[in-house]
């Protein structure tokens, strides 16, 4: 009985050694699969990094856009204020011209 066990274990050991030592088509296919998985994993990591960089750029662009919109709004406000000041100045000039034109010729010499 012991001899059968030893013989069986010896056969199993030799068979495992023989299968492990040979580089058959299955072994090569397994190695190719491992390489493919590794390459794909590296490509996925690179894609993740590119996505993260793109997200960061998008965030920076959003921030710059918000700042530009704020500056535009401030510029529009300043433009409106300048237009209002111009209108007021024109009105004052028109009033001054009207006042001068309504002054009588005799009054003109008295004012000088």
PyMOL commands that set and color helices and strands:
alter all, ss='L'
color gray80, all
select helices_A, chain A and resi 2-21+25-102+105-111
alter helices_A, ss='H'
color red, helices_A
deselect
rebuild
show_as cartoon
